[in-house]
Amino acid sequence: MPAPPTEEQTRRDSEALLDAAEALFYEKGVRAVGMDEVRAASGLPLKRIYRLHPAKDDLVVAVLRRRDLRWRARLAAAVEAESEPRARLLAAFDWLGRWFAEPGYRGCAWINAFGELGPSSPAVLAEVRAHKAAFHAQLADWSRAAGLADPAPVHLLAEGAIVTAAIDADLAPARRARAAVEVLLDAAR
């Protein structure tokens, strides 16, 4: 009988699984990807995959949760490189434009997961809502620091730019949303 996996092996297996699942889910969609495809891409046996994540929804949640931490950290690093509050808020839209230009950009992973699974998966829906709440809280903090009393329009501009850029395969929505935020900031003065 083989020895149980070590903590380090479990960590490596989990990372390999999440890397493979994230790439496949983002490129093809959650429903289009079967667990056999995840198995082949990760190099892990199905039995191991299901020990790590007993259901596909559990795997989707883990992928989204890990992606959220990386995605929001990258955004925050770009914004916090600026010292002036107005420049910080506008830097969020500059970063969005760079994200839209990345090879393989397919829009927001959380909106995509919601569009596919919607309320049929309460766990995925909760993870989508948690990501959006955290992203909107970041934008709200930067908006208020820049002098906007109501950050809701900034949320809508960011979300609209993300979706429109994916649908149109165009970088312009980030520039347009940034310009609209500049108008809001000028009006708030």
For each residue, the residues with C-beta under 8 A, 3 or more apart:
1:
2:
3:
4:
5: 9 10 13
6: 9 10
7: 10 11
8: 11 12
9: 5 6 12 13
10: 5 6 7 13 14 52
11: 7 8 14 15
12: 8 9 15 16
13: 5 9 10 16 17 44 48 52
14: 10 11 17 18 52
15: 11 12 18 19
16: 12 13 19 20 42 43 44
17: 13 14 20 21 38 42 44 49 52 53 59
18: 14 15 21 22 59 62 63 66
19: 15 16 22 23 42
20: 16 17 23 24 38 41 42 43
21: 17 18 24 25 33 38 41 42 59 60 62 63
22: 18 19 25 26 63 66 67 109
23: 19 20 26 27 41
24: 20 21 27 28 33 37 38 41
25: 21 22 28 29 30 33 60 63 109 113
26: 22 23 104 106 109 112
27: 23 24 104 106
28: 24 25 32 33
29: 25 32 33 112 116
30: 25 33 56 60 112 113 116 117
31: 116 117
32: 28 29
33: 21 24 25 28 29 30 37 38
34: 37 38
35: 38 39 46 49 56
36: 39 40 46
37: 24 33 34 40 41
38: 17 20 21 24 33 34 35 41 42 49 59
39: 35 36 42 44 45 46 49
40: 36 37 43
41: 20 21 23 24 37 38
42: 16 17 19 20 21 38 39 49
43: 16 20 40
44: 13 16 17 39 48 49
45: 39 48 49
46: 35 36 39 49 50
47: 50 51
48: 13 44 45 51 52
49: 17 35 38 39 42 44 45 46 52 53 59
50: 46 47 53 54
51: 47 48 54
52: 10 13 14 17 48 49 59
53: 17 49 50 56 58 59 62
54: 50 51 58
55: 58 59
56: 30 35 53 59 60
57: 60 61 117 121 123 124
58: 53 54 55 61 62 123
59: 17 18 21 38 49 52 53 55 56 62 63
60: 21 25 30 56 57 63 64 113 117 121 123 124 127
61: 57 58 64 65 123 124 127
62: 18 21 53 58 59 65 66
63: 18 21 22 25 59 60 66 67 109
64: 60 61 67 68 109 110 113 124 127 128 131
65: 61 62 68 69 127
66: 18 22 62 63 69 70
67: 22 63 64 70 71 109
68: 64 65 71 72 110 127 130 131 134
69: 65 66 72 73
70: 66 67 73 74
71: 67 68 74 75 109
72: 68 69 75 76 131 134 135 138
73: 69 70 76 77
74: 70 71 77 78 95
75: 71 72 78 79 92 95 135 138
76: 72 73 79 80 138
77: 73 74 80 81
78: 74 75 81 91 92 94 95 98
79: 75 76 82 88 89 91 92 95 138 142
80: 76 77 88
81: 77 78 91
82: 79 87 88 91
83: 87 88
84: 87 88
85: 88 89 142 145 146 147
86: 89 90 146 147 185
87: 82 83 84 90 91
88: 79 80 82 83 84 85 91 92 142 145 146
89: 79 85 86 92 93 139 142 143 145 146 148 154 181 185
90: 86 87 93 94 178 181 182
91: 78 79 81 82 87 88 94 95
92: 75 78 79 88 89 95 96 138 139 142 158
93: 89 90 96 97 157 158 161 174 175 177 178 181
94: 78 90 91 97 98 174 178
95: 74 75 78 79 91 92 98 99
96: 92 93 99 100 158 161 162 165 174 177
97: 93 94 100 101 171 174 175 178
98: 78 94 95 101 102
99: 95 96 102 105
100: 96 97 105 161 162 165 166 170 171 173 174
101: 97 98 105 171
102: 98 99 105
103:
104: 26 27
105: 99 100 101 102 165 166
106: 26 27 109 112 166
107: 111 112 162 163 165 166 167
108: 111 112 159 162 163 166
109: 22 25 26 63 64 67 71 106 112 113
110: 64 68 113 114 127 128 131 132
111: 107 108 114 115 128 159 162 163
112: 26 29 30 106 107 108 109 115 116
113: 25 30 60 64 109 110 116 117 124 127 128
114: 110 111 117 118 124 125 128
115: 111 112 118
116: 29 30 31 112 113
117: 30 31 57 60 113 114 120 121 124 125
118: 114 115 121 125
119: 122 125
120: 117
121: 57 60 117 118 124 125
122: 119 125 126
123: 57 58 60 61 126 127
124: 57 60 61 64 113 114 117 121 127 128
125: 114 117 118 119 121 122 128 129
126: 122 123 129 130
127: 60 61 64 65 68 110 113 123 124 130 131
128: 64 110 111 113 114 124 125 131 132
129: 125 126 132 133
130: 68 126 127 133 134
131: 64 68 72 110 127 128 134 135
132: 110 128 129 135 136
133: 129 130 136 137
134: 68 72 130 131 137 138
135: 72 75 131 132 138 139 158
136: 132 133 139 140 151 155
137: 133 134 140 141
138: 72 75 76 79 92 134 135 141 142
139: 89 92 135 136 142 143 151 154 155 158
140: 136 137 143 144 151 154 155
141: 137 138 144 145
142: 79 85 88 89 92 138 139 145 146
143: 89 139 140 146 148 151 154
144: 140 141 147 148 149 151
145: 85 88 89 141 142
146: 85 86 88 89 142 143 185 188
147: 85 86 144 185 188 189
148: 89 143 144 151 153 154 184 185 188
149: 144 188
150: 153
151: 136 139 140 143 144 148 154 155
152: 155 156
153: 148 150 156 157 180 184
154: 89 139 140 143 148 151 157 158 181 184
155: 136 139 140 151 152 158 159
156: 152 153 159 160
157: 93 153 154 160 161 177 180 181
158: 92 93 96 135 139 154 155 161 162 177
159: 108 111 155 156 162 163
160: 156 157 163 164 173 177
161: 93 96 100 157 158 164 165 173 174 176 177
162: 96 100 107 108 111 158 159 165 166 173
163: 107 108 111 159 160 166 167
164: 160 161 167 168 170 173
165: 96 100 105 107 161 162 168 169 170 171 172 173 174
166: 100 105 106 107 108 162 163 169
167: 107 163 164
168: 164 165 172 173
169: 165 166
170: 100 164 165 173
171: 97 100 101 165 174 175
172: 165 168 175 176
173: 100 160 161 162 164 165 168 170 176 177
174: 93 94 96 97 100 161 165 171 177 178
175: 93 97 171 172 178 179
176: 161 172 173 179 180
177: 93 96 157 158 160 161 173 174 180 181
178: 90 93 94 97 174 175 181 182
179: 175 176 182 183
180: 153 157 176 177 183 184
181: 89 90 93 154 157 177 178 184 185
182: 90 178 179 185 186
183: 179 180 186 187
184: 148 153 154 180 181 187 188
185: 86 89 146 147 148 181 182 188 189
186: 182 183 189
187: 183 184
188: 146 147 148 149 184 185
189: 147 185 186
